[in-house]
Amino acid sequence: MTAGIPEYPQPRGCPYHPPAGYAEYDRHGPVSRVRLYNGRQVWAVTGHAEARRVLLDPATYSSDRVHPHYPALAPRFESARKVRNFIGMDPPEHTVQRRMLLSSFTVKKAQALRPRIQALVDNLIDTIEAKGPVADLVPEFALPVPSIVICELLGVPYADHTFFEQQSRRVVTGSTSLEESADAFAQLSAYLDGLIGRKQQDPGDGLLDTLIAEQVETGVLTRRELVDIALLLLVAGHETTASAIALGVLTLLEHPDQLAALRADASLLPTAVEELLRFMAIADGIARFATADAELAGQRIRAGDGIVVVISTANRDDAAFPGPADFEIERGARNHVSFGHGVHQCIGQNLARAEMEIALGTLFRRLPGLRLARDSGELPIKEAGGVQGIWELPVTW
């Protein structure tokens, strides 16, 4: 019986607002039934407090992607079941892998990378200025910033960026078919396996080289396990932040009063980035399944039930964020759940914040006349079920 049960996910009409259809979820309360692409009914968690409760309880709400009860939110997620890394594991297995990486993604590490990020951003803007308007900020700015940074951090040759950016897009795009995503995963895995093999023979100084020496050569990780970890870091390390930078530019341009406030007081940049993260909700759905019977917001959750935490609606919960549909850069919304919450909170969040702050702050400082070169309603929006954002961002100045 699926009559009257709304679908998840749904396409956005505006790239930085939740889909209009998600209002139907809220009418049934912070936890309600939705229907996935394959007809499976799962629980949509749309309230902020309820989202945090689910994400803080890995014992009751599992992330184990290989388990048959884990819900595939789109066809491409079926391929992700075969990739075994910490994002799809529960403690203690998750804890072991995550601990291997923590020292490379601390606040201190992100701070140390800021001069390199600043130099990179300045060089990209130099190129954009020299070329002259019009520029498409997605391929010319938003994508290369995090792509180059994660390549340098991991020790992946940026010369191969066209290949892995194309394959990454096939992995994270909402409309990607099962066959296409499986092929993309296979190509990326083969590429990384070959790279790791070469590094075993000729070590470098990237994070992958460290993991090979400390984890693979000592027998803690297999080469296959390192491939799966590397795949996550490479794909997530540039796709989500690239979308956040591009959509952040658009959001600020579409809210000129807030952009003017930011230009008048650069010290607002960190809080502006937090508000952008809340407002845009780039990664909009987190899947879980219940390992035991539980109660959530008056709903009886049964063991084996699938769950999707809907980030865009949790971040617009007026119980947590007064006037949640308003974009206010002074809000200081550090309690958003755009990076998740609890043990699975995004390991790259400190790096993503640094990249967004430097990219957005420098762009609007150096190009004070920046404006859209096309009506925002004409910009192609990324498909539902994947990383949210826009495919193109033509601007002039």
Secondary structure, 3 states (H helix, E strand, C coil): CCCCCCECCCCCCCCCCCCHHHHHHHHCCCEEEEECCCCCEEEEECCHHHHHHHHCCCCCEECCCCCCCCCCCCCCHHHHCCCCCHHHCCCCHHHHHHHHHHHHCCHHHHHHHHHHHHHHHHHHHHHHHHHCCCEEHHHHHHCHHHHHHHHHHHCCCHHHHHHHHHHHHHHHCCCCCHHHHHHHHHHHHHHHHHHHHHHHHCCCCCHHHHHHHHHHCCCCCCHHHHHHHHHHHHHHHHHHHHHHHHHHHHHHHCCHHHHHHHHHCHHHHHHHHHHHHHHHCCECEEEEEECCCEEECCEEECCCCEEEEEHHHHCCCCCCCCCCCCCCCCCCCCCCCCCCCHHHCCCCHHHHHHHHHHHHHHHHHHCCCCEECCCHHHCCECCCCCECCECCCEEEC
